[in-house]
Amino acid sequence: MFNSEVRSLLAMGIDLVSLASSAKRAGYQVYAADYFGDLDLQRICIKYKSVIQQKPAKSCGHFELNFKPEAFLRLTKSLLQENEIDAILLSSGLDDYFDILCELNDLVPILGNSPQTIKNVREKPKFFEELKRLGIPHPETAKVTDVKEAKKIAAEIEYPVVIKPSRGFGGMGIRIAKSPQELKREFQEVLVFDDNILIQKHVIGAHASISFLASHNVVKILTINEQLIGVPYTFQSEPFGYCGNIVPFHSANLISEKCEYITKKIALHFGLIGSNGIDLVISEENVPYVIEINPRFQGTLECVERVLKTNLVKAHINACIHGSLPTVQKKNFIFSTRLILFAPKRVIVPDLTIFREVRDIPFPRTMIEKGEPLCSIVTEKSSRDDSLQKAKKIAKAIYEMLSPVSNL
């Protein structure tokens, strides 16, 4: 399908700035089909289309109400009317919409995993059945259609349980129940996000992820990462909401061999290629439990590039087209943090381009609703704590600059 003549790339999804920036640094002509339409993305791309049109004093609305995966088909068709695009690079947002991925792939070929491969790792019950067959640790999981069935499954796998939408991203709509009464209440909340619900055994431990590259017969872990989940000081309203990451994971050496085994088993069994991620919970016994696969570029992209001093888009394309993986030298004493900020209330955003470390920058004077994504911060220091503290310091400065808006 592809040859070495790929020149133009369409970055697609809801988290595109780091992906588009990496593609541009790799020497490609970059276009984007995006949700938020941020200022820094516009500056990177030759041309981009977005679901949201940011304007002064105009609200960007609520993501869960406005996100429609079919909008990316419309944006892509619009871009193709005036531009020649060789391939799509996927970010987050469309993993679970297989019909949309197939239609997109017919318009412009997806450079990476095929829609069918993505479906194979994202259909959770079937995926976990395969993990069981492979002997890979994972939380016991079942798909349910109503509260009665959910209570039955929860009693079998024992409380506490996690209730989550069968499709989604960023940790949205995930709840914990410690009793049948809590399950009944939380089940109704999760139904807002999806009619199909998963009941999963709750694994207590540290949230982490693996970033890896794969060709058709070789797999290479790039980094093991710490995930920042439901962090209160970012004003993330979702208890399991993704708030960023720290690369590398501070205890990576304790689980590296187990992660190597898991990654190779999964990647080769499902035929994953290019840049992929695995979300984990590391139990108190240092057992990595697989939570899900992200069969596309991940939110860790810029942090991984900083720590490894490499270009992930270039590495992804080489893996997919040429079957070659890079030799990476892990740089000691480099930690990179990505911190995603959310609006503490309805606010007007100032000019955030004054901060060198800020990404996903809204246009000045844009209105952001309470709990919606505001921007992200990427820092780099010689220790985990210093990197995180630097990001938190910048976050504090940004929050102090926001102008509250009346809800009237």
BELKA-V617105 format. One record per pair of residues at least 24 apart in sequence whose C-alpha atoms are under 10 Angstrom apart, sorted by the first residue. I is the first residue (numbers start at 1). GAP is how many residues later the second one is. Records with the same first field share a line. If there is no record, write none. Layout:
I->GAP + GAP
This chain:
1->108 + 109 + 110 + 320
2->84 + 85 + 107 + 108 + 109 + 315 + 318 + 319 + 320
3->317 + 318 + 319
4->313 + 314 + 317 + 318
5->81
6->79 + 80 + 81 + 105 + 311 + 315
7->77 + 78 + 79 + 80
8->38 + 75 + 76 + 77 + 78 + 79 + 80
9->36 + 75 + 76 + 77 + 78 + 79 + 80 + 99 + 101 + 102
10->24 + 35 + 37 + 38 + 66 + 69 + 74 + 75 + 76 + 77 + 78 + 79 + 80 + 98 + 99 + 100 + 101
11->34 + 37 + 76 + 77 + 78 + 79 + 80
12->36 + 37 + 38 + 60 + 63 + 64 + 76 + 77 + 78 + 79 + 80 + 81 + 82 + 98
13->37 + 56 + 59 + 76 + 77 + 78 + 79 + 80 + 81 + 82 + 284
14->36 + 37 + 53 + 76 + 77 + 78 + 79 + 80
15->26 + 75 + 76 + 77 + 78 + 282 + 283 + 284 + 345
16->24 + 25 + 73 + 74 + 75 + 76 + 281 + 282 + 283 + 344
17->24 + 25 + 26 + 27 + 28 + 74 + 284 + 285 + 342 + 343 + 344
18->26 + 73 + 279 + 280 + 281 + 282 + 283 + 284 + 285 + 287 + 341 + 342
19->70 + 71 + 72 + 278 + 279 + 280 + 282 + 283 + 293 + 294
20->24 + 25 + 69 + 71 + 293
21->24 + 281 + 290 + 292
22->279 + 280 + 283 + 288 + 289 + 290 + 291 + 292
23->66 + 288 + 289 + 290 + 291 + 294
24->289 + 290
25->286 + 288 + 289
26->285 + 286 + 287 + 288 + 289
27->286 + 287
28->285 + 286
29->56 + 57
30->55
31->45 + 48 + 52 + 53 + 54 + 57
32->43 + 44 + 47 + 56 + 57
33->38 + 39 + 40 + 41 + 42 + 43 + 44 + 45 + 46 + 55 + 57
34->37 + 38 + 41 + 42 + 57 + 59
35->28 + 31 + 32 + 33 + 34 + 36 + 37 + 40 + 58
36->24 + 27 + 324 + 325 + 326 + 337
37->323 + 324 + 325 + 326
38->321 + 322 + 323 + 324 + 325 + 337
39->313 + 314 + 320 + 321 + 322 + 323 + 324 + 325
40->313 + 318 + 319 + 320 + 321 + 322 + 323
41->318 + 319 + 320 + 321
46->37
47->32 + 36
48->27 + 28 + 30 + 31
49->25 + 26 + 27 + 29 + 30
50->25 + 26
51->24
53->310 + 313
54->308 + 309 + 310 + 311 + 312 + 313 + 314
55->307 + 308 + 309 + 310 + 311 + 312
56->292 + 293 + 307 + 308 + 309 + 310 + 311
57->290 + 291 + 292 + 307 + 308 + 309 + 310 + 311 + 348
58->290 + 307 + 308 + 309 + 310
59->287 + 288 + 289 + 306 + 307 + 308 + 309 + 310
60->302 + 306 + 307 + 308 + 309 + 312 + 313
61->306 + 307 + 308 + 309 + 311
62->306 + 307 + 308 + 309 + 310 + 311
63->306 + 308 + 309 + 310
64->108 + 109 + 128 + 129 + 308
65->128
67->26
68->25 + 26
69->24 + 25 + 27 + 28 + 30 + 31 + 32
70->24 + 27 + 29 + 30 + 31 + 33 + 34
71->29
72->28 + 29 + 32
73->27 + 28 + 30 + 31 + 34
74->30
76->28 + 31 + 32
77->27 + 30 + 31
80->27 + 28
84->24
85->24
86->24 + 25
87->24 + 25
88->24
89->24 + 207 + 208 + 224 + 227 + 228
90->185 + 205 + 206 + 207 + 208
91->203 + 204 + 205 + 206 + 207 + 208
92->76 + 77 + 78 + 202 + 203 + 204 + 205 + 206 + 207
93->74 + 75 + 76 + 77
94->24 + 73 + 74 + 75 + 202
95->24 + 26 + 27 + 28 + 72 + 73 + 74 + 198 + 199 + 200 + 201
96->25 + 26 + 27 + 70 + 71 + 72 + 73
97->25 + 70 + 71
98->24
111->162 + 163 + 185 + 205 + 206 + 209 + 210
112->102 + 103 + 160 + 161 + 162 + 163 + 164 + 183 + 184 + 185 + 204 + 205 + 207 + 208 + 209
113->157 + 158 + 159 + 160 + 161 + 162 + 163 + 182 + 183 + 207
114->157 + 158 + 159 + 181
115->180
117->153 + 154 + 155 + 156 + 178
118->152 + 153 + 154 + 175 + 176 + 177 + 178
119->176
120->150 + 151
121->145 + 146 + 149 + 151 + 171 + 172 + 173 + 174
122->44 + 45 + 170 + 171 + 172 + 173
123->43 + 44 + 169
124->42 + 43 + 74 + 167 + 168 + 169
125->41 + 73
127->143 + 165 + 166
128->162 + 163 + 164
130->136 + 139 + 140
131->131 + 134 + 135 + 138 + 159
134->128 + 131 + 132 + 135
135->127 + 130
136->122 + 125 + 126 + 127 + 129 + 130 + 152 + 153 + 154
137->125 + 143 + 150 + 151 + 152 + 153 + 154
138->62 + 63 + 65 + 142 + 143 + 149 + 150 + 151 + 152 + 153 + 154
139->60 + 61 + 62 + 63 + 64 + 142 + 150 + 151 + 152
140->59 + 60 + 61 + 62 + 63
141->57 + 58 + 59 + 60 + 61 + 150
142->24 + 55 + 56 + 57 + 58 + 59
143->53 + 54 + 55 + 56 + 57
144->51 + 52 + 53 + 54 + 55
145->46 + 50 + 51 + 52 + 53
146->38 + 41 + 42 + 45 + 49 + 50 + 51
147->33 + 36 + 37 + 38 + 39 + 40 + 41 + 50
148->32 + 36
149->50
150->30 + 33 + 34 + 37 + 47 + 48 + 49 + 50
151->28 + 29 + 30 + 32 + 33 + 36 + 48
152->28
153->45 + 46 + 47 + 48
154->24 + 25 + 26 + 29 + 45 + 46 + 47
155->24 + 25
156->45
157->42 + 43 + 44 + 45
158->42 + 43 + 44
159->24 + 41 + 42 + 43
160->40 + 41 + 42 + 43 + 44
161->37 + 38 + 39 + 40 + 41 + 42
162->24 + 25 + 36 + 37 + 38 + 39 + 40 + 41
163->24 + 26 + 27 + 28 + 34 + 35 + 36 + 37 + 38 + 39
164->25 + 26 + 27 + 29 + 30 + 32 + 33 + 34 + 35 + 36
165->25 + 26 + 27 + 28 + 29 + 30 + 31 + 32 + 33 + 34
166->24 + 27 + 28 + 29 + 30 + 31 + 32 + 33
167->26 + 27 + 28 + 29 + 30 + 31
168->25 + 26
169->72 + 73 + 125
170->59 + 68 + 70 + 71 + 72 + 73 + 74 + 129
171->58 + 59 + 67 + 68 + 69 + 70 + 71 + 72
172->65 + 66 + 67 + 68 + 69 + 70
173->65 + 66 + 67 + 68
174->24 + 64 + 65 + 66 + 67
175->24 + 63 + 64 + 65
176->24 + 25 + 26 + 63 + 64
177->25
178->24
200->91
202->79
203->77 + 78 + 79 + 80 + 81 + 86 + 88
204->77 + 78 + 79 + 80
205->75 + 76 + 77 + 78 + 79 + 80 + 81 + 82 + 83 + 84
206->43 + 74 + 75 + 76 + 77 + 78 + 80 + 82
207->38 + 42 + 72 + 73 + 74 + 75 + 76 + 81 + 82 + 84
208->37 + 38 + 39 + 40 + 41 + 44 + 70 + 71 + 72 + 73 + 74 + 80 + 81 + 82 + 83
209->36 + 38 + 39 + 40 + 50 + 68 + 69 + 70 + 71 + 72 + 73 + 79 + 81 + 82 + 83 + 84 + 85 + 89 + 91
210->38 + 39 + 42 + 46 + 49 + 50 + 52 + 53 + 66 + 67 + 68 + 69 + 70 + 83 + 84 + 88 + 90
211->36 + 52 + 64 + 65 + 66 + 67 + 68 + 83 + 86 + 87 + 88 + 89 + 90 + 93
212->48 + 51 + 52 + 55 + 61 + 62 + 63 + 64 + 65 + 66 + 85 + 104
213->50 + 54 + 59 + 60 + 61 + 62 + 63 + 64 + 99 + 102 + 103 + 106 + 107 + 111 + 112 + 113
214->49 + 50 + 53 + 54 + 57 + 58 + 59 + 60 + 61 + 62 + 101 + 102 + 105 + 106 + 109 + 110 + 111
215->52 + 53 + 56 + 57 + 58 + 59 + 60 + 101 + 102 + 103 + 104 + 105 + 106 + 107 + 108 + 109 + 110
216->51 + 52 + 55 + 56 + 57 + 58 + 103 + 104 + 106 + 107 + 108
217->47 + 50 + 51 + 54 + 55 + 56 + 106 + 107
218->46 + 49 + 50 + 55 + 101 + 105 + 106 + 107
219->41 + 44 + 45 + 46 + 47 + 48 + 49 + 53 + 54 + 55 + 100 + 106
220->40 + 43 + 44 + 47 + 55 + 105 + 106 + 107 + 108
221->35 + 38 + 39 + 42 + 43 + 55 + 56 + 107
222->26 + 53 + 55 + 82 + 83 + 85 + 86 + 90 + 104 + 105 + 106 + 107 + 108
223->24 + 25 + 26 + 29 + 33 + 54 + 77 + 80 + 81 + 82 + 84 + 85 + 107
224->24 + 25 + 26 + 27 + 28 + 29 + 31 + 32 + 35 + 36 + 53 + 54 + 55 + 56 + 80
225->24 + 25 + 26 + 27 + 54 + 55 + 75 + 78 + 79 + 111 + 112
226->24 + 25 + 26 + 53 + 54 + 74 + 111
227->52 + 53 + 54 + 73 + 110 + 111
228->109 + 110 + 111 + 112
231->108 + 109 + 110
233->108 + 109 + 111 + 159 + 162 + 163
234->105 + 106 + 107 + 108 + 109 + 110 + 137 + 139 + 140 + 142 + 158 + 161 + 162 + 165
235->105 + 106 + 107 + 108 + 109 + 110 + 135 + 136 + 137 + 138 + 139
236->104 + 105 + 106 + 107 + 108 + 134 + 135 + 136 + 137
237->105 + 106 + 107 + 133 + 134 + 135
238->133
242->57 + 97 + 98
243->56 + 95 + 96 + 97 + 98 + 99 + 130 + 133
244->55 + 56 + 93 + 94 + 95 + 96 + 97 + 132 + 133 + 134
245->54 + 55 + 58 + 91 + 92 + 93 + 94 + 95 + 133 + 143
246->54 + 57 + 58 + 89 + 90 + 91 + 92 + 93 + 132 + 133 + 134 + 138 + 139 + 141 + 142
247->53 + 54 + 55 + 56 + 57 + 58 + 59 + 60 + 61 + 87 + 88 + 89 + 90 + 91 + 133 + 137 + 140
248->55 + 56 + 59 + 82 + 84 + 85 + 86 + 87 + 88 + 89 + 136
249->86 + 135
250->85 + 133 + 134
251->31 + 35
254->32 + 33
255->27 + 31 + 32 + 33
256->32
258->28 + 29 + 30
259->28 + 29 + 30 + 31
262->26 + 27 + 28
263->27
266->27
267->26 + 28
272->24 + 48
273->43 + 44 + 46 + 47 + 48 + 50
274->38 + 39 + 41 + 42 + 43 + 44 + 45 + 46 + 47 + 49 + 50 + 51
275->26 + 37 + 38 + 40 + 41 + 42 + 44 + 45
276->40
299->39
300->36 + 37 + 38
301->37
302->34 + 35 + 36 + 76 + 77
303->31 + 32 + 33 + 34 + 35 + 75 + 76 + 77
304->26 + 31 + 32 + 33
305->31
306->25 + 28 + 29 + 30 + 31 + 72 + 73 + 74
307->24 + 25 + 26 + 27 + 28 + 29 + 73 + 74
308->24 + 26
332->50 + 51
333->48 + 49 + 50 + 51
334->46 + 47 + 48 + 49 + 50 + 53
335->44 + 45 + 46 + 47 + 48 + 49 + 50 + 51 + 52 + 53
336->42 + 43 + 44 + 45 + 46 + 47 + 48 + 50 + 51 + 52 + 55
337->40 + 41 + 42 + 43 + 44 + 47 + 48 + 49 + 50 + 51 + 52 + 53 + 54 + 55
338->38 + 39 + 40 + 41 + 42 + 49 + 50 + 53
339->36 + 37 + 38 + 39 + 40 + 49 + 52 + 53 + 55 + 56
340->33 + 34 + 35 + 36 + 37 + 38 + 51 + 55
341->30 + 31 + 32 + 33 + 34 + 35 + 36 + 51 + 54 + 57 + 58
342->26 + 27 + 28 + 29 + 30 + 31 + 32 + 33 + 34 + 57
343->24 + 25 + 26 + 27 + 28 + 29 + 30 + 31 + 32 + 56 + 59 + 61
344->24 + 25 + 26 + 27 + 28 + 29 + 30 + 55 + 58 + 60
345->24 + 25 + 26 + 27 + 57 + 58 + 59 + 60 + 61 + 62
346->24 + 25 + 26 + 56 + 57 + 58 + 59 + 60 + 61
347->27 + 52 + 54 + 55 + 56 + 57 + 58 + 59 + 60
348->53 + 54 + 55 + 56 + 57
349->25 + 26 + 49 + 50 + 52 + 53 + 54 + 55
350->48 + 51 + 52 + 53
351->47 + 50 + 51
352->46 + 49
355->39 + 42 + 43
357->33 + 34 + 37
358->33 + 36 + 37 + 40
365->37 + 38
367->36 + 37 + 38
368->36 + 37
369->36 + 38
370->34
374->24 + 25
